[in-house]
Amino acid sequence: MIQHARERLAVTHEPKIGFILGTGWSGALQIDPVEGAKHPTSLKLEELASFRGNIRQLDGHPRELSYGSIDGTPVLVLRGRLHLNEEPHSAKLYELVRAQTELLIGLGCTHLVVTAAVGSLLGTIPVGSIVIPDGFITLFAPAMPLFSGEFVSPEDAISSPLRELALQSVQEVTGKEARSGAYAMVLGPFFEGRKYDKAILRMVGASVVGMSCLPEACIAAVHSVPIVVITHVTNNDSEVHSHETNQHRSHEKAQELGAILTQLALRMRPSLP
């Protein structure tokens, strides 16, 4: 699979940063061709044998892998992830959720930037906020796509230096400070209840809640690859949920979100191998 992807993307310069873009983020980041190429290259995950026939359509998640550069730094961008809730009892889906992250690592990415649209659990974190989690609450999460004996802590994959660079990038682009806090993953695809679930999640210390990011962190931890998670709050702690509204709010801020990711890549460059 990795060799096929390498050939299809015409990877000539090993990518250093892998971006996994969640709901509403897929069109946010624009990349340039790598040195010597005329344009960035891309492929749909379903073009790879492992994924073919096993991907459901999900609005806002094109499941497309792009190869290009940001200011000369080679990068890979996965525009739209697979979620564990898309067919939650399928062993194949668990394999593919793992494979999408390992694909980026296998193609050479030494650092991962993982994004998502999330719900706020606190009145002090309004819609539009950027939250950069400093840890996970895993108590309510589904089983992760790990093999027996892979005893890892997803928190260990979160890089403090990368988080600091991300916080600086948000400040520079928006003029506002990003928030820190705990990210709680729930399986979905239904949203957590506003009346009781949110209160319980707040009680255990979560600041935001979503349906992704934790699997990527677990796989990154297995491979000792540092990550940073950047989330955009698309619903507050009390309003009625709407996937369409969440996407719309992210699309409205797509230019700003893309600028944050670009600025982060520029700040990361001196520390890349």
C-alpha positions in Angstrom: 0.0 0.0 0.0 2.7 2.5 0.9 4.7 1.8 -2.2 1.6 2.1 -4.4 0.8 5.5 -2.7 4.4 6.6 -3.1 4.3 5.9 -6.8 0.8 7.4 -7.4 1.8 10.6 -5.6 5.2 10.7 -7.3 6.9 11.3 -3.9 10.4 12.6 -4.8 11.1 14.4 -1.5 10.3 12.6 1.7 7.5 14.5 3.5 8.2 15.7 7.0 4.8 16.9 8.2 1.5 15.0 7.9 -1.8 16.8 8.3 -5.0 15.0 9.1 -7.8 17.4 8.4 -11.2 16.8 10.1 -14.8 18.1 9.5 -14.7 21.5 7.9 -11.0 21.6 7.6 -10.5 19.6 4.4 -10.3 22.6 2.1 -8.6 24.9 4.5 -4.9 24.2 3.8 -3.5 25.0 0.4 -0.1 23.5 -0.6 2.4 24.2 -3.4 4.2 21.8 -5.7 7.4 20.2 -4.3 10.7 21.3 -5.9 10.8 20.2 -9.5 7.1 19.4 -9.8 4.5 21.4 -11.7 1.6 20.9 -9.3 0.7 19.0 -6.1 -0.4 15.4 -6.6 -3.3 13.6 -4.9 -5.1 10.3 -4.7 -8.4 9.1 -3.2 -7.8 6.6 -0.4 -10.2 4.3 -2.2 -7.7 4.0 -5.1 -5.5 2.0 -2.7 -6.3 -1.7 -2.6 -6.6 -1.8 1.2 -9.3 0.8 1.2 -11.1 0.0 -2.1 -14.8 -0.9 -1.5 -14.5 -0.2 2.2 -15.2 3.5 2.4 -18.6 5.1 2.9 -19.3 8.5 1.6 -19.4 11.2 4.4 -20.1 14.8 3.6 -17.1 17.0 4.4 -14.6 14.1 4.3 -13.3 13.6 0.7 -10.7 11.0 2.0 -8.0 12.4 -0.4 -4.3 12.3 0.2 -2.3 15.2 -1.3 1.4 15.6 -1.6 3.1 19.0 -2.0 5.0 21.6 0.0 4.7 24.6 2.3 7.4 27.1 1.7 9.7 24.3 0.4 8.9 21.8 3.2 7.4 18.6 1.7 4.1 17.7 3.4 1.2 15.2 3.1 -2.3 16.2 3.7 -5.1 13.8 4.4 -8.3 15.7 3.6 -11.0 13.9 5.6 -10.5 10.9 7.9 -12.2 7.6 8.4 -14.0 7.4 11.8 -14.5 4.4 14.1 -18.2 5.1 14.1 -18.8 4.6 10.4 -19.2 0.9 10.8 -18.4 0.4 14.5 -18.5 -3.4 14.6 -16.3 -3.9 11.6 -12.8 -5.3 12.2 -11.9 -4.0 8.7 -12.8 -0.5 9.6 -10.5 -0.6 12.6 -7.7 -1.7 10.3 -8.4 1.2 8.0 -8.6 3.8 10.7 -5.2 2.6 11.8 -3.9 2.4 8.2 -4.7 6.0 7.3 -2.4 7.2 10.0 0.3 4.6 9.4 0.2 5.6 5.7 1.4 9.1 6.5 4.1 7.7 8.8 5.1 5.0 6.3 5.6 7.7 3.6 8.0 9.5 5.8 6.1 11.9 8.0 8.1 12.5 11.3 5.5 14.9 12.8 1.6 14.8 12.6 -0.8 17.7 12.9 -4.3 16.4 13.6 -7.4 18.7 13.3 -11.1 18.3 14.1 -14.3 20.2 14.6 -15.4 19.8 18.2 -18.1 20.7 20.7 -17.5 23.0 23.6 -18.3 21.8 27.1 -17.7 25.1 28.8 -19.5 28.4 28.5 -16.1 30.1 28.6 -15.2 28.4 25.3 -17.6 29.9 22.6 -18.1 28.9 19.0 -15.1 29.9 16.9 -12.6 29.2 19.6 -9.4 27.3 18.8 -8.6 24.7 21.5 -5.2 22.9 21.5 -5.6 19.9 23.8 -2.9 19.0 26.3 -4.4 15.6 26.9 -7.2 13.1 26.4 -10.1 11.8 28.5 -10.4 8.2 27.3 -13.0 6.9 29.8 -15.9 7.2 27.3 -14.0 6.3 24.1 -14.4 3.1 22.1 -11.8 0.5 21.8 -8.8 1.8 19.9 -7.3 0.2 16.7 -4.3 -1.3 18.6 -2.9 -4.8 18.7 -2.5 -6.9 21.8 0.6 -5.8 23.7 0.7 -2.2 22.3 0.6 -0.6 25.7 0.8 3.1 24.9 -0.6 6.3 26.3 -2.0 8.6 23.6 -1.0 11.6 25.8 2.6 10.7 25.3 2.3 11.4 21.6 1.3 15.0 22.3 4.4 17.1 21.8 4.8 20.1 24.2 7.1 21.9 21.8 4.6 21.4 18.9 1.8 22.6 21.1 3.8 25.7 22.0 4.4 26.4 18.3 0.7 25.9 17.6 -0.3 28.3 20.3 2.1 30.9 18.9 0.7 30.3 15.4 -2.9 30.9 16.5 -1.9 34.1 18.3 0.0 35.4 15.3 -2.8 34.6 12.8 -5.9 35.5 14.9 -4.6 38.0 17.4 -6.3 35.8 20.1 -5.0 33.2 22.4 -5.9 29.5 21.8 -7.3 27.6 24.7 -5.8 24.4 26.3 -7.7 21.6 27.9 -8.7 18.0 27.8 -10.3 16.4 24.7 -12.9 13.7 25.4 -13.6 11.3 22.6 -17.0 9.6 22.2 -17.9 7.1 19.6 -20.9 8.7 17.9 -22.0 9.1 15.2 -24.8 10.5 17.3 -23.9 13.6 19.3 -23.5 13.5 23.1 -26.6 14.6 25.0 -26.9 18.2 26.1 -28.7 17.5 29.3 -26.6 14.9 31.0 -23.7 13.7 28.8 -22.1 17.2 28.6 -22.5 17.6 32.4 -20.7 14.3 33.0 -17.9 15.2 30.6 -17.4 18.5 32.3 -17.4 16.8 35.7 -14.4 14.7 34.7 -12.5 17.7 33.4 -13.1 17.7 29.6 -13.1 21.1 27.8 -14.1 19.8 24.3 -15.7 16.7 22.9 -15.4 15.0 19.5 -15.4 11.7 17.6 -11.8 11.5 16.4 -8.2 12.4 17.1 -7.6 9.8 19.8 -7.1 6.9 17.4 -4.5 9.0 15.5 -2.7 9.8 18.8 -2.7 6.1 19.8 -1.1 5.1 16.5 1.4 8.0 16.7 2.3 6.8 20.2 3.0 3.3 18.9 5.4 4.7 16.3 6.9 7.4 18.6 5.8 10.1 16.3 5.1 13.5 17.9 1.7 15.1 17.2 -0.2 18.2 17.9 -4.0 18.3 17.9 -5.8 21.5 16.9 -9.6 21.8 17.3 -12.1 24.4 16.1 -15.2 24.7 18.3 -18.3 24.5 16.0 -21.0 24.2 18.7 -21.4 25.5 22.2 -22.2 23.7 25.4 -26.0 24.0 25.1 -27.3 24.5 21.5 -28.9 21.8 19.4 -26.3 19.9 17.4 -26.2 20.0 13.6 -23.4 18.4 11.4 -24.4 20.9 8.7 -24.0 23.9 11.0 -20.7 22.6 12.2 -19.4 22.3 8.6 -20.7 25.7 7.7 -19.0 27.3 10.7 -15.7 25.7 9.8 -16.0 26.7 6.1 -16.6 30.3 7.2 -13.2 30.2 9.0 -11.4 28.1 6.4 -9.0 30.8 5.4 -8.1 31.5 9.0 -7.7 27.9 9.8 -5.5 27.3 6.8 -3.4 30.3 7.8 -2.9 28.8 11.2 -1.7 25.5 9.7 0.6 27.2 7.3 2.1 29.3 10.0 2.6 26.2 12.2 4.4 24.5 9.3 6.7 27.5 9.0 7.5 27.5 12.7 8.1 23.7 12.7 10.6 23.8 9.9 13.8 24.5 11.9 13.2 21.5 14.1 12.5 19.0 11.3 15.1 16.3 10.5 
